[in-house]
Amino acid sequence: MKYAIVIEKGSKSFGAYAPDLPGCAVVGESRREVIKLIQEAIELHLQSLKEHGEEIPPPASSFDFVEVAA
């Protein structure tokens, strides 16, 4: 499965979360690290849902860009 993730750059770190998996979020020192961490977090999140007999939400979010005048 492929889940959309959002990566945000802070002043000293990066954060990432999966909109389709509430509570699944990570923080890292670099973009590369945060991508690795969110992938691991998603896998653990899905494993936990399975172990507790909960439904795994299907990927539903998507993303796009809009152009605006600055």
PDB file with one MODEL, atoms N, CA, C and O in Angstrom:
MODEL        1
ATOM      1  N   MET A   1       0.843  -1.183   0.000  1.00  0.00           N
ATOM      2  CA  MET A   1       0.000   0.000   0.000  1.00  0.00           C
ATOM      3  C   MET A   1       0.883   1.240   0.000  1.00  0.00           C
ATOM      4  O   MET A   1       2.005   1.223   0.507  1.00  0.00           O
ATOM      5  N   LYS A   2       0.366   2.296  -0.568  1.00  0.00           N
ATOM      6  CA  LYS A   2       1.069   3.570  -0.568  1.00  0.00           C
ATOM      7  C   LYS A   2       0.211   4.595   0.161  1.00  0.00           C
ATOM      8  O   LYS A   2      -0.921   4.869  -0.237  1.00  0.00           O
ATOM      9  N   TYR A   3       0.762   5.156   1.231  1.00  0.00           N
ATOM     10  CA  TYR A   3       0.078   6.204   1.980  1.00  0.00           C
ATOM     11  C   TYR A   3       0.731   7.549   1.680  1.00  0.00           C
ATOM     12  O   TYR A   3       1.955   7.651   1.600  1.00  0.00           O
ATOM     13  N   ALA A   4      -0.088   8.570   1.516  1.00  0.00           N
ATOM     14  CA  ALA A   4       0.430   9.933   1.353  1.00  0.00           C
ATOM     15  C   ALA A   4       1.023  10.374   2.685  1.00  0.00           C
ATOM     16  O   ALA A   4       0.489  10.061   3.749  1.00  0.00           O
ATOM     17  N   ILE A   5       2.129  11.101   2.614  1.00  0.00           N
ATOM     18  CA  ILE A   5       2.721  11.682   3.812  1.00  0.00           C
ATOM     19  C   ILE A   5       2.928  13.168   3.577  1.00  0.00           C
ATOM     20  O   ILE A   5       3.067  13.622   2.442  1.00  0.00           O
ATOM     21  N   VAL A   6       2.944  13.906   4.657  1.00  0.00           N
ATOM     22  CA  VAL A   6       3.226  15.336   4.608  1.00  0.00           C
ATOM     23  C   VAL A   6       4.529  15.547   5.357  1.00  0.00           C
ATOM     24  O   VAL A   6       4.694  15.075   6.482  1.00  0.00           O
ATOM     25  N   ILE A   7       5.456  16.262   4.723  1.00  0.00           N
ATOM     26  CA  ILE A   7       6.739  16.576   5.345  1.00  0.00           C
ATOM     27  C   ILE A   7       6.798  18.080   5.549  1.00  0.00           C
ATOM     28  O   ILE A   7       6.559  18.858   4.626  1.00  0.00           O
ATOM     29  N   GLU A   8       7.120  18.474   6.766  1.00  0.00           N
ATOM     30  CA  GLU A   8       7.218  19.893   7.088  1.00  0.00           C
ATOM     31  C   GLU A   8       8.611  20.210   7.605  1.00  0.00           C
ATOM     32  O   GLU A   8       9.156  19.474   8.427  1.00  0.00           O
ATOM     33  N   LYS A   9       9.184  21.306   7.125  1.00  0.00           N
ATOM     34  CA  LYS A   9      10.508  21.728   7.573  1.00  0.00           C
ATOM     35  C   LYS A   9      10.337  22.768   8.664  1.00  0.00           C
ATOM     36  O   LYS A   9       9.706  23.805   8.461  1.00  0.00           O
ATOM     37  N   GLY A  10      10.908  22.476   9.822  1.00  0.00           N
ATOM     38  CA  GLY A  10      10.898  23.425  10.921  1.00  0.00           C
ATOM     39  C   GLY A  10      12.203  24.194  10.950  1.00  0.00           C
ATOM     40  O   GLY A  10      13.030  24.053  10.049  1.00  0.00           O
ATOM     41  N   SER A  11      12.392  24.999  11.966  1.00  0.00           N
ATOM     42  CA  SER A  11      13.617  25.795  12.048  1.00  0.00           C
ATOM     43  C   SER A  11      14.843  24.935  12.330  1.00  0.00           C
ATOM     44  O   SER A  11      15.949  25.279  11.913  1.00  0.00           O
ATOM     45  N   LYS A  12      14.658  23.818  13.036  1.00  0.00           N
ATOM     46  CA  LYS A  12      15.807  22.974  13.378  1.00  0.00           C
ATOM     47  C   LYS A  12      15.593  21.493  13.095  1.00  0.00           C
ATOM     48  O   LYS A  12      16.473  20.676  13.366  1.00  0.00           O
ATOM     49  N   SER A  13      14.435  21.143  12.554  1.00  0.00           N
ATOM     50  CA  SER A  13      14.142  19.736  12.315  1.00  0.00           C
ATOM     51  C   SER A  13      13.087  19.606  11.223  1.00  0.00           C
ATOM     52  O   SER A  13      12.575  20.597  10.701  1.00  0.00           O
ATOM     53  N   PHE A  14      12.781  18.359  10.894  1.00  0.00           N
ATOM     54  CA  PHE A  14      11.723  18.045   9.945  1.00  0.00           C
ATOM     55  C   PHE A  14      10.680  17.205  10.669  1.00  0.00           C
ATOM     56  O   PHE A  14      11.005  16.452  11.587  1.00  0.00           O
ATOM     57  N   GLY A  15       9.442  17.338  10.256  1.00  0.00           N
ATOM     58  CA  GLY A  15       8.365  16.519  10.783  1.00  0.00           C
ATOM     59  C   GLY A  15       7.632  15.874   9.622  1.00  0.00           C
ATOM     60  O   GLY A  15       7.647  16.390   8.504  1.00  0.00           O
ATOM     61  N   ALA A  16       6.995  14.750   9.888  1.00  0.00           N
ATOM     62  CA  ALA A  16       6.203  14.086   8.854  1.00  0.00           C
ATOM     63  C   ALA A  16       5.023  13.382   9.518  1.00  0.00           C
ATOM     64  O   ALA A  16       5.118  12.909  10.650  1.00  0.00           O
ATOM     65  N   TYR A  17       3.914  13.324   8.791  1.00  0.00           N
ATOM     66  CA  TYR A  17       2.751  12.590   9.277  1.00  0.00           C
ATOM     67  C   TYR A  17       1.980  12.015   8.098  1.00  0.00           C
ATOM     68  O   TYR A  17       2.118  12.457   6.957  1.00  0.00           O
ATOM     69  N   ALA A  18       1.168  11.018   8.414  1.00  0.00           N
ATOM     70  CA  ALA A  18       0.330  10.362   7.409  1.00  0.00           C
ATOM     71  C   ALA A  18      -1.126  10.764   7.673  1.00  0.00           C
ATOM     72  O   ALA A  18      -1.708  10.326   8.665  1.00  0.00           O
ATOM     73  N   PRO A  19      -1.721  11.589   6.805  1.00  0.00           N
ATOM     74  CA  PRO A  19      -3.093  12.070   7.041  1.00  0.00           C
ATOM     75  C   PRO A  19      -4.134  10.961   7.208  1.00  0.00           C
ATOM     76  O   PRO A  19      -5.133  11.152   7.902  1.00  0.00           O
ATOM     77  N   ASP A  20      -3.913   9.815   6.584  1.00  0.00           N
ATOM     78  CA  ASP A  20      -4.882   8.718   6.670  1.00  0.00           C
ATOM     79  C   ASP A  20      -4.720   7.873   7.924  1.00  0.00           C
ATOM     80  O   ASP A  20      -5.530   6.985   8.188  1.00  0.00           O
ATOM     81  N   LEU A  21      -3.663   8.151   8.703  1.00  0.00           N
ATOM     82  CA  LEU A  21      -3.394   7.374   9.916  1.00  0.00           C
ATOM     83  C   LEU A  21      -3.223   8.331  11.094  1.00  0.00           C
ATOM     84  O   LEU A  21      -2.095   8.642  11.475  1.00  0.00           O
ATOM     85  N   PRO A  22      -4.320   8.795  11.672  1.00  0.00           N
ATOM     86  CA  PRO A  22      -4.236   9.759  12.767  1.00  0.00           C
ATOM     87  C   PRO A  22      -3.289   9.293  13.873  1.00  0.00           C
ATOM     88  O   PRO A  22      -3.337   8.144  14.313  1.00  0.00           O
ATOM     89  N   GLY A  23      -2.434  10.209  14.308  1.00  0.00           N
ATOM     90  CA  GLY A  23      -1.486   9.905  15.371  1.00  0.00           C
ATOM     91  C   GLY A  23      -0.166   9.347  14.874  1.00  0.00           C
ATOM     92  O   GLY A  23       0.759   9.162  15.665  1.00  0.00           O
ATOM     93  N   CYS A  24      -0.059   9.080  13.600  1.00  0.00           N
ATOM     94  CA  CYS A  24       1.170   8.525  13.045  1.00  0.00           C
ATOM     95  C   CYS A  24       2.030   9.684  12.542  1.00  0.00           C
ATOM     96  O   CYS A  24       1.835  10.188  11.436  1.00  0.00           O
ATOM     97  N   ALA A  25       2.990  10.095  13.384  1.00  0.00           N
ATOM     98  CA  ALA A  25       3.825  11.247  13.074  1.00  0.00           C
ATOM     99  C   ALA A  25       5.222  11.044  13.646  1.00  0.00           C
ATOM    100  O   ALA A  25       5.403  10.324  14.628  1.00  0.00           O
ATOM    101  N   VAL A  26       6.208  11.686  13.022  1.00  0.00           N
ATOM    102  CA  VAL A  26       7.601  11.570  13.467  1.00  0.00           C
ATOM    103  C   VAL A  26       8.312  12.907  13.315  1.00  0.00           C
ATOM    104  O   VAL A  26       7.834  13.815  12.635  1.00  0.00           O
ATOM    105  N   VAL A  27       9.466  13.004  13.967  1.00  0.00           N
ATOM    106  CA  VAL A  27      10.343  14.165  13.841  1.00  0.00           C
ATOM    107  C   VAL A  27      11.755  13.644  13.619  1.00  0.00           C
ATOM    108  O   VAL A  27      12.155  12.652  14.228  1.00  0.00           O
ATOM    109  N   GLY A  28      12.510  14.305  12.753  1.00  0.00           N
ATOM    110  CA  GLY A  28      13.890  13.910  12.487  1.00  0.00           C
ATOM    111  C   GLY A  28      14.742  15.118  12.168  1.00  0.00           C
ATOM    112  O   GLY A  28      14.242  16.230  11.998  1.00  0.00           O
ATOM    113  N   GLU A  29      16.032  14.876  12.089  1.00  0.00           N
ATOM    114  CA  GLU A  29      16.972  15.970  11.846  1.00  0.00           C
ATOM    115  C   GLU A  29      17.113  16.338  10.374  1.00  0.00           C
ATOM    116  O   GLU A  29      17.547  17.446  10.058  1.00  0.00           O
ATOM    117  N   SER A  30      16.757  15.435   9.473  1.00  0.00           N
ATOM    118  CA  SER A  30      16.880  15.707   8.039  1.00  0.00           C
ATOM    119  C   SER A  30      15.660  15.150   7.310  1.00  0.00           C
ATOM    120  O   SER A  30      14.899  14.345   7.849  1.00  0.00           O
ATOM    121  N   ARG A  31      15.500  15.599   6.078  1.00  0.00           N
ATOM    122  CA  ARG A  31      14.394  15.102   5.256  1.00  0.00           C
ATOM    123  C   ARG A  31      14.548  13.594   5.041  1.00  0.00           C
ATOM    124  O   ARG A  31      13.582  12.839   5.150  1.00  0.00           O
ATOM    125  N   ARG A  32      15.754  13.176   4.740  1.00  0.00           N
ATOM    126  CA  ARG A  32      16.019  11.752   4.506  1.00  0.00           C
ATOM    127  C   ARG A  32      15.659  10.922   5.743  1.00  0.00           C
ATOM    128  O   ARG A  32      15.022   9.874   5.637  1.00  0.00           O
ATOM    129  N   GLU A  33      16.079  11.410   6.920  1.00  0.00           N
ATOM    130  CA  GLU A  33      15.793  10.679   8.155  1.00  0.00           C
ATOM    131  C   GLU A  33      14.294  10.609   8.420  1.00  0.00           C
ATOM    132  O   GLU A  33      13.777   9.562   8.810  1.00  0.00           O
ATOM    133  N   VAL A  34      13.599  11.722   8.211  1.00  0.00           N
ATOM    134  CA  VAL A  34      12.169  11.741   8.528  1.00  0.00           C
ATOM    135  C   VAL A  34      11.375  10.838   7.580  1.00  0.00           C
ATOM    136  O   VAL A  34      10.357  10.272   7.979  1.00  0.00           O
ATOM    137  N   ILE A  35      11.823  10.698   6.347  1.00  0.00           N
ATOM    138  CA  ILE A  35      11.147   9.779   5.423  1.00  0.00           C
ATOM    139  C   ILE A  35      11.328   8.345   5.893  1.00  0.00           C
ATOM    140  O   ILE A  35      10.379   7.561   5.878  1.00  0.00           O
ATOM    141  N   LYS A  36      12.535   7.999   6.309  1.00  0.00           N
ATOM    142  CA  LYS A  36      12.787   6.651   6.837  1.00  0.00           C
ATOM    143  C   LYS A  36      11.953   6.396   8.087  1.00  0.00           C
ATOM    144  O   LYS A  36      11.354   5.331   8.239  1.00  0.00           O
ATOM    145  N   LEU A  37      11.920   7.387   8.983  1.00  0.00           N
ATOM    146  CA  LEU A  37      11.180   7.227  10.236  1.00  0.00           C
ATOM    147  C   LEU A  37       9.676   7.096  10.017  1.00  0.00           C
ATOM    148  O   LEU A  37       9.028   6.293  10.689  1.00  0.00           O
ATOM    149  N   ILE A  38       9.105   7.871   9.086  1.00  0.00           N
ATOM    150  CA  ILE A  38       7.654   7.788   8.872  1.00  0.00           C
ATOM    151  C   ILE A  38       7.295   6.458   8.219  1.00  0.00           C
ATOM    152  O   ILE A  38       6.230   5.904   8.494  1.00  0.00           O
ATOM    153  N   GLN A  39       8.165   5.941   7.363  1.00  0.00           N
ATOM    154  CA  GLN A  39       7.906   4.624   6.774  1.00  0.00           C
ATOM    155  C   GLN A  39       7.858   3.562   7.871  1.00  0.00           C
ATOM    156  O   GLN A  39       6.960   2.720   7.896  1.00  0.00           O
ATOM    157  N   GLU A  40       8.834   3.611   8.777  1.00  0.00           N
ATOM    158  CA  GLU A  40       8.853   2.659   9.891  1.00  0.00           C
ATOM    159  C   GLU A  40       7.635   2.852  10.795  1.00  0.00           C
ATOM    160  O   GLU A  40       7.038   1.876  11.249  1.00  0.00           O
ATOM    161  N   ALA A  41       7.269   4.096  11.054  1.00  0.00           N
ATOM    162  CA  ALA A  41       6.121   4.384  11.918  1.00  0.00           C
ATOM    163  C   ALA A  41       4.826   3.862  11.305  1.00  0.00           C
ATOM    164  O   ALA A  41       3.978   3.317  12.012  1.00  0.00           O
ATOM    165  N   ILE A  42       4.671   4.027  10.001  1.00  0.00           N
ATOM    166  CA  ILE A  42       3.464   3.526   9.326  1.00  0.00           C
ATOM    167  C   ILE A  42       3.402   2.005   9.434  1.00  0.00           C
ATOM    168  O   ILE A  42       2.349   1.443   9.734  1.00  0.00           O
ATOM    169  N   GLU A  43       4.524   1.346   9.190  1.00  0.00           N
ATOM    170  CA  GLU A  43       4.544  -0.112   9.286  1.00  0.00           C
ATOM    171  C   GLU A  43       4.180  -0.581  10.693  1.00  0.00           C
ATOM    172  O   GLU A  43       3.399  -1.520  10.849  1.00  0.00           O
ATOM    173  N   LEU A  44       4.733   0.059  11.709  1.00  0.00           N
ATOM    174  CA  LEU A  44       4.412  -0.300  13.097  1.00  0.00           C
ATOM    175  C   LEU A  44       2.956   0.009  13.434  1.00  0.00           C
ATOM    176  O   LEU A  44       2.298  -0.758  14.137  1.00  0.00           O
ATOM    177  N   HIS A  45       2.462   1.129  12.932  1.00  0.00           N
ATOM    178  CA  HIS A  45       1.068   1.521  13.171  1.00  0.00           C
ATOM    179  C   HIS A  45       0.117   0.476  12.593  1.00  0.00           C
ATOM    180  O   HIS A  45      -0.835   0.059  13.253  1.00  0.00           O
ATOM    181  N   LEU A  46       0.382   0.058  11.358  1.00  0.00           N
ATOM    182  CA  LEU A  46      -0.475  -0.943  10.710  1.00  0.00           C
ATOM    183  C   LEU A  46      -0.388  -2.286  11.429  1.00  0.00           C
ATOM    184  O   LEU A  46      -1.396  -2.973  11.594  1.00  0.00           O
ATOM    185  N   GLN A  47       0.805  -2.655  11.852  1.00  0.00           N
ATOM    186  CA  GLN A  47       0.986  -3.902  12.603  1.00  0.00           C
ATOM    187  C   GLN A  47       0.185  -3.868  13.901  1.00  0.00           C
ATOM    188  O   GLN A  47      -0.450  -4.857  14.268  1.00  0.00           O
ATOM    189  N   SER A  48       0.214  -2.741  14.591  1.00  0.00           N
ATOM    190  CA  SER A  48      -0.532  -2.599  15.836  1.00  0.00           C
ATOM    191  C   SER A  48      -2.040  -2.705  15.597  1.00  0.00           C
ATOM    192  O   SER A  48      -2.754  -3.349  16.365  1.00  0.00           O
ATOM    193  N   LEU A  49      -2.513  -2.070  14.531  1.00  0.00           N
ATOM    194  CA  LEU A  49      -3.940  -2.163  14.204  1.00  0.00           C
ATOM    195  C   LEU A  49      -4.342  -3.622  13.978  1.00  0.00           C
ATOM    196  O   LEU A  49      -5.373  -4.072  14.477  1.00  0.00           O
ATOM    197  N   LYS A  50      -3.518  -4.358  13.220  1.00  0.00           N
ATOM    198  CA  LYS A  50      -3.807  -5.773  12.949  1.00  0.00           C
ATOM    199  C   LYS A  50      -3.846  -6.579  14.244  1.00  0.00           C
ATOM    200  O   LYS A  50      -4.757  -7.375  14.468  1.00  0.00           O
ATOM    201  N   GLU A  51      -2.838  -6.358  15.096  1.00  0.00           N
ATOM    202  CA  GLU A  51      -2.753  -7.114  16.347  1.00  0.00           C
ATOM    203  C   GLU A  51      -3.940  -6.854  17.268  1.00  0.00           C
ATOM    204  O   GLU A  51      -4.315  -7.722  18.056  1.00  0.00           O
ATOM    205  N   HIS A  52      -4.526  -5.677  17.176  1.00  0.00           N
ATOM    206  CA  HIS A  52      -5.672  -5.332  18.020  1.00  0.00           C
ATOM    207  C   HIS A  52      -7.012  -5.572  17.321  1.00  0.00           C
ATOM    208  O   HIS A  52      -8.064  -5.191  17.835  1.00  0.00           O
ATOM    209  N   GLY A  53      -6.966  -6.204  16.147  1.00  0.00           N
ATOM    210  CA  GLY A  53      -8.187  -6.543  15.428  1.00  0.00           C
ATOM    211  C   GLY A  53      -8.924  -5.346  14.863  1.00  0.00           C
ATOM    212  O   GLY A  53     -10.124  -5.417  14.599  1.00  0.00           O
ATOM    213  N   GLU A  54      -8.216  -4.255  14.678  1.00  0.00           N
ATOM    214  CA  GLU A  54      -8.839  -3.043  14.137  1.00  0.00           C
ATOM    215  C   GLU A  54      -8.665  -2.999  12.626  1.00  0.00           C
ATOM    216  O   GLU A  54      -7.748  -3.603  12.071  1.00  0.00           O
ATOM    217  N   GLU A  55      -9.561  -2.273  11.976  1.00  0.00           N
ATOM    218  CA  GLU A  55      -9.488  -2.135  10.522  1.00  0.00           C
ATOM    219  C   GLU A  55      -8.311  -1.262  10.130  1.00  0.00           C
ATOM    220  O   GLU A  55      -7.983  -0.293  10.814  1.00  0.00           O
ATOM    221  N   ILE A  56      -7.687  -1.616   9.029  1.00  0.00           N
ATOM    222  CA  ILE A  56      -6.617  -0.785   8.477  1.00  0.00           C
ATOM    223  C   ILE A  56      -7.258   0.186   7.494  1.00  0.00           C
ATOM    224  O   ILE A  56      -7.860  -0.234   6.506  1.00  0.00           O
ATOM    225  N   PRO A  57      -7.129   1.487   7.763  1.00  0.00           N
ATOM    226  CA  PRO A  57      -7.743   2.459   6.855  1.00  0.00           C
ATOM    227  C   PRO A  57      -7.070   2.418   5.482  1.00  0.00           C
ATOM    228  O   PRO A  57      -5.843   2.431   5.390  1.00  0.00           O
ATOM    229  N   PRO A  58      -7.855   2.369   4.440  1.00  0.00           N
ATOM    230  CA  PRO A  58      -7.246   2.376   3.111  1.00  0.00           C
ATOM    231  C   PRO A  58      -6.665   3.763   2.818  1.00  0.00           C
ATOM    232  O   PRO A  58      -7.167   4.772   3.313  1.00  0.00           O
ATOM    233  N   PRO A  59      -5.606   3.799   2.010  1.00  0.00           N
ATOM    234  CA  PRO A  59      -5.078   5.099   1.611  1.00  0.00           C
ATOM    235  C   PRO A  59      -6.151   5.873   0.862  1.00  0.00           C
ATOM    236  O   PRO A  59      -6.722   5.362  -0.102  1.00  0.00           O
ATOM    237  N   ALA A  60      -6.430   7.084   1.286  1.00  0.00           N
ATOM    238  CA  ALA A  60      -7.470   7.882   0.643  1.00  0.00           C
ATOM    239  C   ALA A  60      -6.998   9.290   0.306  1.00  0.00           C
ATOM    240  O   ALA A  60      -7.547   9.928  -0.591  1.00  0.00           O
ATOM    241  N   SER A  61      -5.996   9.776   1.009  1.00  0.00           N
ATOM    242  CA  SER A  61      -5.516  11.142   0.778  1.00  0.00           C
ATOM    243  C   SER A  61      -4.666  11.209  -0.480  1.00  0.00           C
ATOM    244  O   SER A  61      -4.008  10.244  -0.870  1.00  0.00           O
ATOM    245  N   SER A  62      -4.702  12.356  -1.086  1.00  0.00           N
ATOM    246  CA  SER A  62      -3.834  12.620  -2.227  1.00  0.00           C
ATOM    247  C   SER A  62      -3.319  14.043  -2.084  1.00  0.00           C
ATOM    248  O   SER A  62      -3.738  14.774  -1.187  1.00  0.00           O
ATOM    249  N   PHE A  63      -2.431  14.425  -2.948  1.00  0.00           N
ATOM    250  CA  PHE A  63      -1.916  15.771  -2.864  1.00  0.00           C
ATOM    251  C   PHE A  63      -1.723  16.343  -4.250  1.00  0.00           C
ATOM    252  O   PHE A  63      -1.645  15.619  -5.243  1.00  0.00           O
ATOM    253  N   ASP A  64      -1.650  17.647  -4.291  1.00  0.00           N
ATOM    254  CA  ASP A  64      -1.410  18.367  -5.520  1.00  0.00           C
ATOM    255  C   ASP A  64      -0.861  19.721  -5.148  1.00  0.00           C
ATOM    256  O   ASP A  64      -0.775  20.053  -3.966  1.00  0.00           O
ATOM    257  N   PHE A  65      -0.494  20.493  -6.118  1.00  0.00           N
ATOM    258  CA  PHE A  65       0.025  21.831  -5.890  1.00  0.00           C
ATOM    259  C   PHE A  65      -0.845  22.830  -6.620  1.00  0.00           C
ATOM    260  O   PHE A  65      -1.393  22.535  -7.682  1.00  0.00           O
ATOM    261  N   VAL A  66      -0.968  24.006  -6.050  1.00  0.00           N
ATOM    262  CA  VAL A  66      -1.653  25.096  -6.741  1.00  0.00           C
ATOM    263  C   VAL A  66      -0.667  26.247  -6.898  1.00  0.00           C
ATOM    264  O   VAL A  66       0.197  26.460  -6.048  1.00  0.00           O
ATOM    265  N   GLU A  67      -0.804  26.969  -7.969  1.00  0.00           N
ATOM    266  CA  GLU A  67       0.070  28.104  -8.229  1.00  0.00           C
ATOM    267  C   GLU A  67      -0.667  29.379  -7.847  1.00  0.00           C
ATOM    268  O   GLU A  67      -1.819  29.580  -8.231  1.00  0.00           O
ATOM    269  N   VAL A  68      -0.002  30.228  -7.096  1.00  0.00           N
ATOM    270  CA  VAL A  68      -0.600  31.493  -6.673  1.00  0.00           C
ATOM    271  C   VAL A  68       0.389  32.620  -6.935  1.00  0.00           C
ATOM    272  O   VAL A  68       1.597  32.395  -7.004  1.00  0.00           O
ATOM    273  N   ALA A  69      -0.126  33.817  -7.078  1.00  0.00           N
ATOM    274  CA  ALA A  69       0.725  34.986  -7.256  1.00  0.00           C
ATOM    275  C   ALA A  69       1.287  35.369  -5.888  1.00  0.00           C
ATOM    276  O   ALA A  69       0.550  35.435  -4.904  1.00  0.00           O
ATOM    277  N   ALA A  70       2.575  35.617  -5.834  1.00  0.00           N
ATOM    278  CA  ALA A  70       3.200  35.987  -4.553  1.00  0.00           C
ATOM    279  C   ALA A  70       3.527  37.464  -4.541  1.00  0.00           C
ATOM    280  O   ALA A  70       4.056  37.971  -3.552  1.00  0.00           O
TER     281      ALA A  70
ENDMDL
END
